């Protein structure tokens, strides 16, 4: 029974170290797909030395003689100490450090390795590193008694390995990703230390170094289980911008924390099409600007950069660069250009109308004088004078609007009821009853908001409106009135300078209202009702029942 148990234990050890060797050596092909040259070389070196180290344990366990077992153990010591330097090389390269490239560091590492290996190889002479004997329990194996030099060398190896762990965990902590899985996989490299301690303190395990098992678990984890995140952290771990990785079918494979904060809808979308999860167009071949809605709309330039296909199944990387300020400036410039075109069209429209009226009236006055009708000629010329004064009013109005046409950078809390009441008193709209809204605070520019309501009240007064009820919306306000818009004009035409109403006094009023609305970042629309209409302003920040502003 004891022999059967020993055989079983021997088989278990053999299987574990064989699997570790195959996992390390078999992962080399996968590691060769890592694009960064130094990281690839360091990882391949770590896998190769760890795999060979695990194979030496098979020699130690299954060799028929003590001499062969000791020889295999010595080879394992030499190869095993090399894993430390391969590990440091990999950690330095992966975390974008330059220790592995420094000539002095390389020479010191090579000298240290040669010194320790020399002590190990000369152990048969001095016997200070280890002594060995054959024991029968739990199976026939080589029992090692380690000397003081061994523990000094092992302590040095653990210190150096801890330096590499520090570099990795620091990189994971600073990366904009959820790196808990990578941290856990990295911690597996240190887990065999617990097995080493158990083996040293009891007979439950044979007293050997179990480090190859941890390296094998780490290799399989980062190259097969968490490969995408492992490579993503290295590629973009220090990039503060939101980053999303796609596979060859434009499905989401990975994203960093910045992307998750920008797009909360990314949660749980791995494997889904990027266009279904994000506000993206189907064509991801170049660059585009996307708008992200929130308390304030933000704009991001999306740069789709191809990645080498040998690196992994991640084929493209989407980087979102915040261009909100530039996009707002572009939109403002575009709005100003449109406004200038509208001004030009409005002035041209009014000038042509006025010139036609003036020309007709002057001709009529001449005809009246020729007929000896001085009174008729004088009345006609008075019409010409009145028309000229109206044109002066129009030009003054456009000049005032041009001064108010700049987009407001900062809005302030304003009592809407106070502004409405002041505008009513300033406009003095004959025949229009103005209902002031209850105490409500709106974030606006006081001067432009006042001018906006003055324009609305004057417009209603000149176009047959008899009431104006200002009501609050969650995102703005509404002016309800019994004024009925002309059926022959579309709602949008009423807000255009070159079209809409032709009355000189009010033809430019609604276009002026639209401009005063837009410069504050809002939108305006006209809604027709059965017995009137509604001027709806949206996009504003409204605080009902707020404390009045000072």
NORTATA-V153958 format. One record per residue. N is the residue number from 1. RES is the residue in three letters. SS is DSSP state (helix for helix, strand for strand, loop for the rest). BURIAL is 1 if it has 24 or more other C-alpha atoms within 12 Angstrom, else 0. D_LAST is the distance of its C-alpha to the last C-alpha in Angstrom with 2 decimals. Layout:
# NORTATA-V153958
n = <N N>
res = <RES RES>
ss = <SS SS>
burial = <BURIAL BURIAL>
d_last = <D_LAST D_LAST>
This chain:
# NORTATA-V153958
n = <1 2 3 4 5 6 7 8 9 10 11 12 13 14 15 16 17 18 19 20 21 22 23 24 25 26 27 28 29 30 31 32 33 34 35 36 37 38 39 40 41 42 43 44 45 46 47 48 49 50 51 52 53 54 55 56 57 58 59 60 61 62 63 64 65 66 67 68 69 70 71 72 73 74 75 76 77 78 79 80 81 82 83 84 85 86 87 88 89 90 91 92 93 94 95 96 97 98 99 100 101 102 103 104 105 106 107 108 109 110 111 112 113 114 115 116 117 118 119 120 121 122 123 124 125 126 127 128 129 130 131 132 133 134 135 136 137 138 139 140 141 142 143 144 145 146 147 148 149 150 151 152 153 154 155 156 157 158 159 160 161 162 163 164 165 166 167 168 169 170 171 172 173 174 175 176 177 178 179 180 181 182 183 184 185 186 187 188 189 190 191 192 193 194 195 196 197 198 199 200 201 202 203 204 205 206 207 208 209 210 211 212 213 214 215 216 217 218 219 220 221 222 223 224 225 226 227 228 229 230 231 232 233 234 235 236 237 238 239 240 241 242 243 244 245 246 247 248 249 250 251 252 253 254 255 256 257 258 259 260 261 262 263 264 265 266 267 268 269 270 271 272 273 274 275 276 277 278 279 280 281 282 283 284 285 286 287 288 289 290 291 292 293 294 295 296 297 298 299 300 301 302 303 304 305 306 307 308 309 310 311 312 313 314 315 316 317 318 319 320 321 322 323 324 325 326 327 328 329 330 331 332 333 334 335 336 337 338 339 340 341 342 343 344 345 346 347 348 349 350 351 352 353 354 355 356 357 358 359 360 361 362 363 364 365 366 367 368 369 370 371 372 373 374 375 376 377 378 379 380 381 382 383 384 385 386 387 388 389 390 391 392 393 394 395 396 397 398 399 400 401 402 403 404 405 406 407 408 409 410 411 412 413 414 415 416 417 418 419 420 421 422 423 424 425 426 427 428 429 430 431 432 433 434 435 436 437 438 439 440 441 442 443 444 445 446 447 448 449 450 451 452 453 454 455 456 457 458 459 460 461 462 463 464 465 466 467 468 469 470 471 472 473 474 475 476 477 478 479 480 481 482 483 484 485 486 487 488 489 490 491 492 493 494 495 496 497 498 499 500 501 502 503 504 505 506 507 508 509 510 511 512 513 514 515 516 517 518 519 520 521 522 523 524 525 526 527 528 529 530 531 532 533 534 535 536 537 538 539 540 541 542 543 544 545 546 547 548 549 550>
res = <UNK UNK UNK UNK UNK UNK UNK UNK UNK UNK UNK UNK UNK UNK UNK UNK UNK UNK UNK UNK UNK UNK UNK UNK UNK UNK UNK UNK UNK UNK UNK UNK UNK UNK UNK UNK UNK UNK UNK UNK UNK UNK UNK UNK UNK UNK UNK UNK UNK UNK UNK UNK UNK UNK UNK UNK UNK UNK UNK UNK UNK UNK UNK UNK UNK UNK UNK UNK UNK UNK UNK UNK UNK UNK UNK UNK UNK UNK UNK UNK UNK UNK UNK UNK UNK UNK UNK UNK UNK UNK UNK UNK UNK UNK UNK UNK UNK UNK UNK UNK UNK UNK UNK UNK UNK UNK UNK UNK UNK UNK UNK UNK UNK UNK UNK UNK UNK UNK UNK UNK UNK UNK UNK UNK UNK UNK UNK UNK UNK UNK UNK UNK UNK UNK UNK UNK UNK UNK UNK UNK UNK UNK UNK UNK UNK UNK UNK UNK UNK UNK UNK UNK UNK UNK UNK UNK UNK UNK UNK UNK UNK UNK UNK UNK UNK UNK UNK UNK UNK UNK UNK UNK UNK UNK UNK UNK UNK UNK UNK UNK UNK UNK UNK UNK UNK UNK UNK UNK UNK UNK UNK UNK UNK UNK UNK UNK UNK UNK UNK UNK UNK UNK UNK UNK UNK UNK UNK UNK UNK UNK UNK UNK UNK UNK UNK UNK UNK UNK UNK UNK UNK UNK UNK UNK UNK UNK UNK UNK UNK UNK UNK UNK UNK UNK UNK UNK UNK UNK UNK UNK UNK UNK UNK UNK UNK UNK UNK UNK UNK UNK UNK UNK UNK UNK UNK UNK UNK UNK UNK UNK UNK UNK UNK UNK UNK UNK UNK UNK UNK UNK UNK UNK UNK UNK UNK UNK UNK UNK UNK UNK UNK UNK UNK UNK UNK UNK UNK UNK UNK UNK UNK UNK UNK UNK UNK UNK UNK UNK UNK UNK UNK UNK UNK UNK UNK UNK UNK UNK UNK UNK UNK UNK UNK UNK UNK UNK UNK UNK UNK UNK UNK UNK UNK UNK UNK UNK UNK UNK UNK UNK UNK UNK UNK UNK UNK UNK UNK UNK UNK UNK UNK UNK UNK UNK UNK UNK UNK UNK UNK UNK UNK UNK UNK UNK UNK UNK UNK UNK UNK UNK UNK UNK UNK UNK UNK UNK UNK UNK UNK UNK UNK UNK UNK UNK UNK UNK UNK UNK UNK UNK UNK UNK UNK UNK UNK UNK UNK UNK UNK UNK UNK UNK UNK UNK UNK UNK UNK UNK UNK UNK UNK UNK UNK UNK UNK UNK UNK UNK UNK UNK UNK UNK UNK UNK UNK UNK UNK UNK UNK UNK UNK UNK UNK UNK UNK UNK UNK UNK UNK UNK UNK UNK UNK UNK UNK UNK UNK UNK UNK UNK UNK UNK UNK UNK UNK UNK UNK UNK UNK UNK UNK UNK UNK UNK UNK UNK UNK UNK UNK UNK UNK UNK UNK UNK UNK UNK UNK UNK UNK UNK UNK UNK UNK UNK UNK UNK UNK UNK UNK UNK UNK UNK UNK UNK UNK UNK UNK UNK UNK UNK UNK UNK UNK UNK UNK UNK UNK UNK UNK UNK UNK UNK UNK UNK UNK UNK UNK UNK UNK UNK UNK UNK UNK UNK UNK UNK UNK UNK UNK UNK UNK UNK UNK UNK UNK UNK UNK UNK UNK UNK UNK UNK UNK UNK UNK UNK UNK UNK UNK UNK UNK UNK UNK UNK UNK UNK UNK UNK UNK UNK>
ss = <loop helix helix helix helix helix helix helix helix helix helix helix helix helix helix helix helix helix helix helix helix helix helix helix helix helix loop helix helix helix helix loop loop loop loop loop helix helix helix helix helix helix helix helix helix helix helix helix helix helix helix helix helix helix helix helix helix helix helix helix helix helix loop loop loop helix helix helix helix helix helix helix helix helix helix helix helix helix helix helix helix helix helix helix helix helix helix helix helix helix helix helix helix helix loop loop loop loop helix helix helix loop helix helix helix helix helix helix helix helix helix helix helix helix helix helix helix helix helix helix helix loop helix helix helix helix loop loop loop strand strand strand strand strand strand loop loop loop loop loop strand strand strand strand strand strand loop helix helix helix helix helix helix helix helix helix helix helix helix helix helix helix helix helix helix helix helix helix helix helix helix helix helix helix loop loop loop loop loop helix helix helix helix helix helix helix helix helix helix helix helix helix helix helix helix helix helix helix helix helix helix loop loop loop loop loop loop loop loop loop helix helix helix helix helix helix helix helix helix helix helix helix helix helix helix loop helix helix helix helix helix helix helix helix helix helix loop loop loop loop loop strand strand strand strand strand strand loop loop loop strand strand strand strand strand loop helix helix helix helix helix helix loop helix helix helix loop loop loop loop loop loop strand helix helix helix helix loop loop loop loop loop loop loop loop loop strand strand strand strand strand strand loop loop loop loop loop strand strand strand strand strand strand strand strand strand loop loop loop loop loop loop loop strand strand strand strand strand strand strand strand strand loop helix helix helix helix helix helix helix helix helix helix helix helix helix helix helix helix helix helix helix helix helix helix helix helix helix helix helix helix helix helix helix helix helix helix helix helix helix helix helix helix helix helix helix helix helix helix helix loop loop loop helix helix helix helix helix helix helix helix helix helix helix helix helix helix helix helix helix helix helix helix helix helix helix helix helix helix helix helix helix helix helix loop loop loop loop loop loop loop strand strand strand strand helix helix helix helix helix helix helix helix helix helix helix helix loop loop loop loop loop strand strand strand loop loop loop loop strand strand strand strand strand loop helix helix helix helix helix helix helix helix helix helix helix helix helix helix helix helix helix loop loop loop loop strand strand strand strand strand strand strand loop loop strand strand strand strand strand strand loop loop loop loop loop loop loop loop loop loop helix helix helix helix loop loop loop loop loop loop loop loop loop loop loop loop loop helix helix helix helix helix helix helix helix helix helix loop loop loop loop strand strand strand strand strand strand strand loop loop strand strand strand strand strand strand strand loop loop loop strand strand strand loop loop loop loop loop loop>
burial = <0 0 0 0 0 0 0 0 1 1 0 0 1 1 0 1 1 1 1 1 1 1 1 1 1 1 1 1 1 1 1 1 1 1 1 0 0 1 1 1 1 1 1 1 1 1 1 1 1 1 1 1 1 1 1 1 1 1 1 1 1 1 0 0 0 1 0 0 1 1 1 1 1 1 1 1 1 1 1 1 1 1 1 1 1 1 1 1 1 1 1 1 1 1 1 1 0 0 1 1 0 0 0 0 0 0 0 0 1 0 0 0 1 0 0 1 1 0 1 1 1 0 1 0 0 0 0 0 1 1 1 1 0 1 0 0 0 1 1 1 1 1 1 1 0 1 0 0 0 1 0 0 1 1 0 0 1 1 0 1 1 1 0 1 1 0 1 1 1 1 1 1 0 0 1 1 1 1 1 0 0 1 1 0 1 1 1 1 1 1 1 1 1 0 1 1 0 0 0 0 0 0 0 0 1 1 1 1 1 1 1 1 1 1 1 1 1 1 1 1 1 1 1 1 0 1 1 1 1 1 1 1 1 1 1 1 1 1 1 0 1 1 1 1 1 1 1 0 0 1 1 1 1 1 1 1 1 1 1 1 0 1 1 0 0 1 0 0 1 0 1 0 1 1 0 0 1 1 1 1 0 0 0 1 0 0 0 1 1 1 1 1 0 0 0 0 0 0 1 1 1 1 1 1 0 0 0 0 0 0 1 1 1 1 1 1 1 1 1 1 1 1 0 0 0 0 0 1 0 0 0 1 0 0 0 1 0 0 1 1 0 1 1 0 0 1 1 0 1 1 1 0 0 1 0 0 1 1 0 0 1 1 0 1 1 0 0 0 0 0 0 0 0 0 0 0 0 0 0 1 1 0 0 1 0 0 1 1 0 1 1 0 0 1 1 0 1 1 0 0 1 0 0 1 1 1 1 1 0 0 0 1 1 1 1 1 1 1 1 1 1 1 1 1 0 0 1 1 1 0 0 1 1 1 1 1 1 1 1 1 1 1 1 1 1 1 1 1 1 1 1 1 1 1 1 1 1 1 1 1 1 1 1 1 1 1 1 1 1 1 1 1 1 0 1 1 1 1 1 1 1 1 1 1 1 0 0 0 0 0 1 0 1 1 1 1 1 1 1 1 1 1 1 1 1 1 1 1 1 1 1 1 1 1 1 1 1 1 1 1 1 1 1 1 1 1 1 0 0 0 0 1 1 1 1 1 1 1 1 1 1 1 1 1 0 0 0 0 0 0>
d_last = <93.87 92.68 93.81 91.94 88.74 89.17 89.73 86.60 84.51 85.99 85.15 81.56 81.11 82.78 80.58 77.35 78.21 79.66 76.47 74.44 76.72 76.53 72.73 72.31 74.95 74.02 70.37 71.41 71.58 68.01 66.91 68.49 65.82 63.10 62.14 61.34 64.71 64.30 62.65 65.46 68.14 66.69 66.37 69.87 71.27 69.67 71.01 74.44 74.97 73.64 75.83 78.89 78.10 78.06 81.41 82.98 82.33 84.51 87.22 86.76 86.97 89.81 92.02 95.47 96.11 94.38 94.77 92.94 90.17 89.68 89.75 87.06 84.98 85.28 84.25 81.24 80.27 80.42 78.47 76.00 74.99 74.38 71.72 69.54 69.49 69.01 66.05 64.48 65.13 63.45 60.40 59.92 60.25 58.10 55.18 55.47 56.86 59.77 61.89 64.51 64.85 65.33 69.00 69.06 67.53 70.12 72.99 71.85 71.50 74.91 76.54 75.04 76.17 79.66 79.99 79.05 81.18 84.07 83.91 83.86 86.80 88.89 88.38 92.04 93.03 90.75 89.72 86.48 84.16 85.60 88.77 89.66 91.95 92.61 91.57 92.33 89.32 87.32 89.26 91.34 88.94 88.54 87.02 85.33 85.16 82.52 83.05 80.68 80.36 79.19 76.36 75.30 75.32 73.53 70.85 70.38 70.13 67.50 65.43 65.60 64.77 61.73 60.52 60.65 58.81 56.05 55.66 55.44 53.03 50.74 50.79 50.09 47.18 45.58 46.33 43.72 45.96 46.91 49.97 51.04 54.14 55.10 54.55 56.79 59.47 59.37 59.76 63.01 64.64 64.34 65.37 69.11 68.76 68.67 71.95 73.38 72.59 74.09 77.21 77.49 77.18 79.25 81.96 79.87 79.32 81.54 80.36 79.18 75.91 73.92 71.45 72.69 71.48 67.86 68.02 69.50 66.71 64.10 65.87 66.13 62.51 60.83 63.24 63.73 61.01 57.83 59.03 56.09 53.52 55.90 56.11 52.45 51.32 53.66 52.69 48.91 48.16 46.27 44.47 40.74 40.41 41.02 44.77 46.81 50.61 52.75 56.44 58.84 57.75 54.00 53.42 50.94 52.79 50.19 46.59 44.59 41.56 39.21 40.56 40.21 36.51 35.94 38.12 38.10 40.62 43.20 44.01 47.54 48.25 51.01 53.91 51.85 51.47 48.54 47.70 47.51 45.19 42.92 41.43 44.39 46.85 50.53 51.42 50.65 52.97 50.46 46.73 43.92 40.14 38.71 35.19 33.89 31.26 28.55 24.80 25.36 28.75 30.91 34.08 37.24 40.46 43.32 46.42 49.55 52.04 55.58 57.12 60.84 62.45 64.73 61.87 61.17 60.30 56.81 57.29 53.85 50.60 47.26 44.71 41.09 39.39 35.62 35.22 31.74 30.52 33.75 33.82 30.31 31.38 34.54 32.78 30.44 33.55 35.29 32.46 32.47 36.24 36.07 33.49 35.78 38.68 36.80 35.92 39.55 40.82 38.53 39.52 43.15 43.06 41.65 44.03 47.03 46.20 45.64 48.78 50.78 49.56 50.12 53.49 54.58 53.49 55.19 58.32 58.21 57.80 60.82 62.84 61.94 63.02 66.27 66.87 66.22 63.15 60.91 58.42 57.90 57.50 54.90 52.86 53.10 51.92 48.94 47.97 48.25 45.97 43.37 43.55 43.01 39.88 38.58 39.31 37.35 34.35 34.82 35.06 31.92 30.10 31.47 30.51 26.89 27.03 28.66 25.77 23.35 25.99 25.15 23.85 20.27 20.47 16.96 14.56 10.86 9.17 8.76 9.09 12.82 13.68 11.57 13.21 16.55 16.53 15.84 18.53 20.88 20.71 21.29 24.11 25.77 27.89 31.09 32.35 29.53 27.70 24.22 23.01 19.23 18.48 17.02 13.44 13.34 11.27 13.25 13.42 14.28 14.43 12.65 15.69 18.25 16.82 16.75 20.26 21.41 20.86 22.31 25.30 25.85 25.80 28.10 30.35 30.80 31.46 34.23 35.74 36.36 33.38 32.67 29.69 26.68 25.23 22.17 22.50 20.85 22.88 22.55 22.29 20.89 21.50 24.52 25.30 28.45 30.68 34.26 34.89 37.87 38.21 41.68 44.05 45.72 42.60 41.33 37.65 37.28 39.02 36.38 33.89 36.45 36.82 40.58 41.09 39.73 39.28 41.27 39.63 38.52 35.49 34.11 36.21 33.63 30.54 30.67 31.51 28.47 26.35 27.94 27.19 23.47 23.44 25.53 23.69 20.77 23.38 23.83 26.94 27.80 30.88 32.57 34.17 36.83 37.39 40.32 38.73 35.93 33.79 30.52 28.35 27.12 24.42 24.65 23.74 19.95 17.93 16.65 15.08 16.11 15.00 12.01 9.21 6.51 3.77 0.00>
